[in-house]
């Protein structure tokens, strides 16, 4: 389901289109007690990158566990194909957690993708868990500007389809782009991102902490 180094762009595109038909856009959550966030740091001088997974209690959002791994990125950076580059390390970081999360927030797109299979959806299908894409920028689609207050939203639309929600999480800062990863509806995804975002912060706590852990210096 996830190939990296030897896959061609045509093969990657075909795989995305095929897997996008398998994404579940309805709620299959059950009770949520633990939420994980995953993120990946930039490439270091060694050519390696670091992925981090953090596990938080829910709804308290207290840090319960963290794991990070480093390794090479075997696929080049090409817009729309992020999962082939970053997902292997993210998967390794997630699988290193001792406690399985009930929900995973991913710093990236889910259905808000040209072929409806961003990294959050790709990861969700591989681990077969509810996932949410929570991106800091838009990849595809058009939208109006949400209101200025935290919690205000606007639909993200592409080719007549609502593919995500533009969510203002903090007054005076740029909104986030929330989309279905897997096994969660869009309305529930937006509500969960709101509940995972602490007052005064732009990013939901799981991905905010994952970003910090991934960016720490070795041994830090």
FENZIMO-V782377 format. One record per pair of residues at least 4 apart in sequence whose C-alpha atoms are under 8 Angstrom apart, sorted by sequence separation. I is the first residue (numbers start at 0). GAP is how many residues later the second one is. D is the distance in Angstrom with one decimal. If there is no record, write none. Layout:
BEGIN
I_GAP_D / I_GAP_D
END
This chain:
BEGIN
2_4_6.2 / 6_4_6.1 / 7_4_6.1 / 8_4_6.0 / 9_4_6.2 / 10_4_6.1 / 11_4_6.2 / 12_4_6.3 / 13_4_6.2 / 14_4_6.0 / 15_4_5.9 / 16_4_7.0 / 17_4_7.5 / 18_4_7.0 / 42_4_5.7 / 43_4_5.6 / 55_4_7.9 / 56_4_5.0 / 57_4_7.6 / 76_4_7.5 / 77_4_6.8 / 80_4_7.2 / 81_4_6.0 / 82_4_4.8 / 83_4_7.4 / 85_4_6.4 / 86_4_5.9 / 87_4_6.3 / 88_4_6.2 / 89_4_6.2 / 90_4_6.0 / 91_4_6.3 / 92_4_7.1 / 108_4_6.5 / 110_4_7.9 / 111_4_6.0 / 112_4_5.9 / 116_4_5.5 / 117_4_6.2 / 118_4_6.0 / 119_4_6.0 / 120_4_6.2 / 121_4_6.4 / 122_4_6.2 / 123_4_5.3 / 124_4_7.2 / 147_4_7.1 / 156_4_5.4 / 157_4_6.5 / 168_4_7.9 / 179_4_6.3 / 183_4_6.5 / 184_4_6.1 / 185_4_6.2 / 186_4_6.3 / 187_4_6.1 / 188_4_6.2 / 189_4_6.3 / 190_4_6.3 / 191_4_6.1 / 192_4_6.3 / 196_4_6.6 / 202_4_6.8 / 203_4_6.0 / 204_4_5.9 / 205_4_6.2 / 206_4_6.0 / 207_4_6.5 / 208_4_6.2 / 209_4_6.0 / 210_4_6.1 / 211_4_6.3 / 215_4_5.7 / 6_5_6.3 / 42_5_5.5 / 43_5_6.0 / 55_5_5.2 / 56_5_5.2 / 76_5_6.9 / 81_5_7.6 / 82_5_7.9 / 110_5_4.3 / 111_5_7.7 / 112_5_5.5 / 116_5_6.1 / 123_5_5.4 / 146_5_5.3 / 156_5_4.4 / 157_5_6.6 / 167_5_7.6 / 169_5_7.7 / 179_5_6.3 / 183_5_6.4 / 196_5_7.3 / 202_5_5.6 / 42_6_4.6 / 55_6_5.2 / 56_6_6.6 / 109_6_7.0 / 110_6_5.5 / 111_6_6.9 / 123_6_6.3 / 145_6_5.7 / 146_6_6.8 / 155_6_5.7 / 156_6_5.7 / 167_6_6.9 / 168_6_6.4 / 179_6_5.4 / 196_6_6.2 / 197_6_6.9 / 41_7_5.9 / 42_7_7.8 / 55_7_4.5 / 56_7_6.5 / 109_7_6.0 / 110_7_6.1 / 123_7_5.4 / 145_7_4.8 / 154_7_6.4 / 155_7_5.8 / 156_7_7.1 / 167_7_4.3 / 168_7_7.3 / 178_7_6.2 / 196_7_4.0 / 197_7_6.7 / 40_8_5.9 / 41_8_7.5 / 54_8_6.1 / 55_8_5.2 / 76_8_6.8 / 108_8_7.9 / 109_8_4.4 / 122_8_7.8 / 145_8_5.0 / 154_8_7.9 / 155_8_4.9 / 166_8_5.2 / 167_8_6.3 / 177_8_8.0 / 195_8_5.1 / 196_8_5.5 / 39_9_7.0 / 40_9_5.3 / 53_9_7.3 / 54_9_5.5 / 55_9_7.1 / 74_9_6.2 / 75_9_6.5 / 108_9_4.8 / 109_9_6.1 / 144_9_6.5 / 154_9_6.3 / 155_9_5.2 / 165_9_6.2 / 166_9_5.2 / 179_9_6.5 / 195_9_5.8 / 39_10_5.7 / 40_10_6.3 / 53_10_7.7 / 54_10_5.0 / 74_10_4.7 / 107_10_7.1 / 108_10_5.9 / 109_10_4.6 / 110_10_6.7 / 120_10_6.9 / 143_10_6.0 / 154_10_4.7 / 155_10_6.2 / 165_10_5.7 / 166_10_6.3 / 178_10_7.0 / 193_10_7.4 / 195_10_7.2 / 39_11_4.2 / 53_11_5.8 / 54_11_6.1 / 73_11_6.4 / 107_11_6.2 / 108_11_5.8 / 109_11_4.8 / 119_11_6.2 / 120_11_7.7 / 142_11_6.5 / 143_11_7.4 / 153_11_5.8 / 154_11_6.0 / 165_11_4.8 / 166_11_6.9 / 177_11_7.2 / 178_11_7.9 / 192_11_6.2 / 38_12_5.8 / 39_12_6.3 / 53_12_4.2 / 72_12_5.8 / 107_12_6.3 / 108_12_7.7 / 109_12_7.8 / 119_12_6.1 / 120_12_7.5 / 142_12_6.0 / 143_12_8.0 / 152_12_6.5 / 153_12_5.1 / 164_12_5.9 / 165_12_6.3 / 177_12_6.5 / 37_13_7.2 / 38_13_5.6 / 52_13_5.8 / 53_13_6.4 / 72_13_6.9 / 105_13_7.7 / 106_13_7.8 / 119_13_5.0 / 142_13_4.9 / 152_13_5.4 / 153_13_6.8 / 163_13_6.7 / 164_13_5.2 / 0_14_7.9 / 37_14_5.6 / 38_14_6.9 / 51_14_7.2 / 52_14_5.3 / 105_14_5.6 / 118_14_7.7 / 141_14_5.7 / 142_14_6.3 / 152_14_4.6 / 163_14_5.6 / 164_14_6.4 / 37_15_4.5 / 51_15_5.7 / 52_15_6.2 / 104_15_7.7 / 117_15_7.9 / 140_15_6.0 / 141_15_5.4 / 151_15_6.0 / 152_15_6.2 / 163_15_4.3 / 177_15_7.9 / 36_16_5.6 / 37_16_6.7 / 51_16_4.1 / 140_16_5.1 / 141_16_6.4 / 150_16_6.5 / 151_16_5.4 / 162_16_6.6 / 163_16_7.1 / 35_17_6.5 / 36_17_5.4 / 50_17_5.5 / 51_17_6.6 / 140_17_4.3 / 150_17_5.5 / 151_17_7.7 / 162_17_8.0 / 35_18_5.4 / 36_18_6.7 / 49_18_6.7 / 50_18_5.5 / 70_18_7.1 / 139_18_6.9 / 140_18_7.7 / 149_18_5.1 / 150_18_5.6 / 35_19_4.4 / 49_19_5.6 / 50_19_6.4 / 69_19_7.2 / 148_19_6.8 / 149_19_4.6 / 150_19_7.7 / 34_20_5.7 / 35_20_6.2 / 49_20_4.2 / 68_20_6.8 / 145_20_6.9 / 147_20_7.1 / 148_20_7.8 / 149_20_4.6 / 33_21_6.5 / 34_21_5.3 / 48_21_5.5 / 49_21_6.7 / 145_21_7.0 / 146_21_7.4 / 148_21_6.8 / 149_21_5.3 / 164_21_7.7 / 33_22_5.6 / 34_22_6.3 / 47_22_6.4 / 48_22_5.7 / 109_22_6.6 / 110_22_7.8 / 140_22_7.8 / 145_22_6.7 / 148_22_5.0 / 163_22_6.9 / 33_23_4.7 / 34_23_6.3 / 47_23_4.9 / 48_23_6.2 / 68_23_7.0 / 109_23_4.6 / 142_23_7.5 / 147_23_5.7 / 148_23_7.9 / 166_23_7.6 / 32_24_5.9 / 33_24_5.3 / 47_24_4.3 / 48_24_6.8 / 68_24_5.7 / 108_24_4.6 / 109_24_7.8 / 147_24_6.6 / 32_25_4.9 / 46_25_6.2 / 47_25_6.4 / 67_25_5.4 / 103_25_7.4 / 105_25_7.2 / 107_25_5.3 / 108_25_6.3 / 113_25_7.9 / 164_25_7.3 / 168_25_7.1 / 31_26_6.6 / 32_26_7.2 / 46_26_7.5 / 66_26_5.8 / 102_26_6.6 / 103_26_6.4 / 104_26_5.8 / 105_26_6.1 / 106_26_6.4 / 107_26_5.5 / 108_26_5.6 / 112_26_6.4 / 113_26_6.3 / 175_26_8.0 / 66_27_7.4 / 101_27_7.1 / 102_27_5.1 / 103_27_4.7 / 104_27_4.9 / 105_27_5.2 / 106_27_5.3 / 107_27_4.4 / 111_27_7.1 / 112_27_6.0 / 174_27_7.8 / 175_27_7.9 / 101_28_7.1 / 102_28_5.8 / 103_28_6.4 / 104_28_6.2 / 105_28_5.9 / 106_28_5.4 / 107_28_7.5 / 111_28_6.5 / 168_28_7.4 / 66_29_6.3 / 102_29_8.0 / 104_29_6.7 / 105_29_7.8 / 106_29_7.7 / 111_29_7.6 / 145_29_7.9 / 169_29_7.6 / 172_29_7.2 / 66_30_6.2 / 108_30_7.8 / 169_30_6.1 / 65_31_6.9 / 169_31_6.3 / 64_32_7.1 / 86_32_6.9 / 90_32_7.4 / 168_32_7.2 / 169_32_5.4 / 79_33_7.0 / 168_33_5.4 / 79_34_7.2 / 168_34_7.4 / 82_35_6.8 / 81_36_7.3 / 82_36_4.5 / 86_36_6.8 / 52_37_7.3 / 80_37_7.6 / 81_37_6.3 / 50_38_5.7 / 51_38_6.8 / 79_38_7.2 / 49_39_7.4 / 50_39_5.4 / 82_39_6.8 / 135_39_7.4 / 136_39_6.8 / 137_39_6.5 / 52_40_5.4 / 82_40_7.8 / 135_40_5.1 / 136_40_6.5 / 51_41_5.7 / 52_41_5.4 / 134_41_5.9 / 135_41_6.3 / 50_42_6.2 / 51_42_7.7 / 54_42_7.7 / 133_42_6.6 / 134_42_5.0 / 133_43_5.7 / 134_43_6.5 / 150_43_7.1 / 52_44_7.5 / 54_44_8.0 / 111_44_8.0 / 132_44_7.7 / 133_44_4.7 / 132_45_5.6 / 133_45_6.7 / 39_46_7.1 / 54_46_7.0 / 131_46_7.2 / 132_46_5.1 / 131_47_6.2 / 132_47_6.1 / 131_48_5.3 / 132_48_5.5 / 39_49_7.9 / 130_49_7.1 / 131_49_4.4 / 39_50_7.0 / 112_50_7.9 / 130_50_4.6 / 131_50_6.9 / 38_51_7.0 / 111_51_5.0 / 129_51_7.0 / 130_51_5.1 / 37_52_6.4 / 110_52_5.8 / 111_52_5.8 / 129_52_5.2 / 130_52_6.9 / 131_52_7.5 / 110_53_7.1 / 128_53_7.0 / 129_53_4.7 / 130_53_7.0 / 127_54_7.8 / 128_54_6.8 / 129_54_5.9 / 37_55_7.9 / 37_56_7.4 / 123_57_6.1 / 124_57_6.7 / 131_57_6.2 / 123_58_5.3 / 79_59_7.8 / 120_59_7.2 / 121_59_7.7 / 123_59_7.9 / 133_59_7.9 / 119_60_7.9 / 120_60_4.0 / 119_61_4.8 / 120_61_5.4 / 119_62_7.5 / 117_63_7.8 / 35_65_5.7 / 33_66_7.7 / 34_66_5.4 / 35_66_7.9 / 37_66_7.5 / 33_67_5.0 / 34_67_6.0 / 35_67_6.3 / 36_67_5.7 / 37_67_6.6 / 38_67_6.6 / 111_67_5.9 / 32_68_7.8 / 33_68_5.5 / 34_68_4.9 / 35_68_4.7 / 36_68_4.8 / 37_68_5.3 / 38_68_5.6 / 108_68_7.7 / 109_68_7.9 / 110_68_5.7 / 111_68_7.8 / 4_69_5.0 / 11_69_7.6 / 32_69_6.5 / 33_69_6.8 / 34_69_5.8 / 35_69_6.2 / 36_69_5.9 / 37_69_6.5 / 108_69_7.5 / 109_69_5.2 / 110_69_5.5 / 3_70_6.2 / 4_70_5.5 / 31_70_5.4 / 34_70_7.4 / 36_70_7.8 / 108_70_6.6 / 109_70_5.3 / 110_70_6.3 / 3_71_5.8 / 30_71_7.6 / 31_71_6.9 / 109_71_4.4 / 11_72_7.9 / 108_72_7.6 / 109_72_7.9 / 28_73_7.3 / 28_74_7.5 / 3_80_5.1 / 2_81_6.7 / 3_81_6.7 / 1_82_6.9 / 1_86_7.9 / 19_95_7.1 / 19_96_5.7 / 19_97_5.3 / 16_98_5.8 / 18_98_7.2 / 22_98_6.8 / 15_99_6.4 / 16_99_7.5 / 15_100_7.7 / 16_100_7.3 / 106_100_6.2 / 15_101_5.7 / 19_101_7.9 / 28_101_6.3 / 104_101_6.7 / 105_101_6.7 / 12_102_7.9 / 22_102_7.0 / 27_102_7.0 / 104_102_6.5 / 18_103_7.7 / 21_103_7.7 / 1_124_7.9 / 0_125_7.0 / 60_135_7.0 / 58_136_7.4 / 58_137_7.5 / 60_144_7.1 / 60_145_8.0 / 67_145_7.4 / 67_146_6.6 / 65_147_7.9 / 55_150_6.8 / 54_151_7.2 / 53_152_6.5 / 53_153_8.0 / 28_154_6.9 / 24_155_6.5 / 27_155_5.0 / 28_155_6.8 / 53_155_6.9 / 24_156_7.9 / 26_156_5.4 / 27_156_6.0 / 53_156_5.6 / 24_157_6.2 / 25_157_5.7 / 26_157_4.1 / 52_157_5.7 / 22_158_7.5 / 23_158_5.3 / 24_158_5.6 / 25_158_4.9 / 26_158_5.3 / 51_158_5.4 / 22_159_5.5 / 23_159_4.8 / 24_159_5.4 / 25_159_4.5 / 51_159_7.2 / 22_160_7.2 / 23_160_7.0 / 24_160_4.9 / 24_161_7.3 / 26_161_7.5 / 51_161_6.1 / 51_162_4.8 / 50_163_5.4 / 49_164_5.6 / 49_165_7.4 / 36_168_7.9 / 37_168_7.4 / 38_168_6.4 / 36_169_4.2 / 37_169_5.8 / 35_170_5.9 / 36_170_4.6 / 39_170_8.0 / 40_170_7.0 / 34_171_7.0 / 35_171_8.0 / 36_171_7.9 / 38_171_5.4 / 39_171_6.8 / 36_172_7.6 / 37_172_5.5 / 38_172_5.5 / 36_173_5.8 / 37_173_7.6 / 40_173_5.4 / 39_174_5.9 / 40_174_5.5 / 38_175_6.8 / 39_175_8.0
END
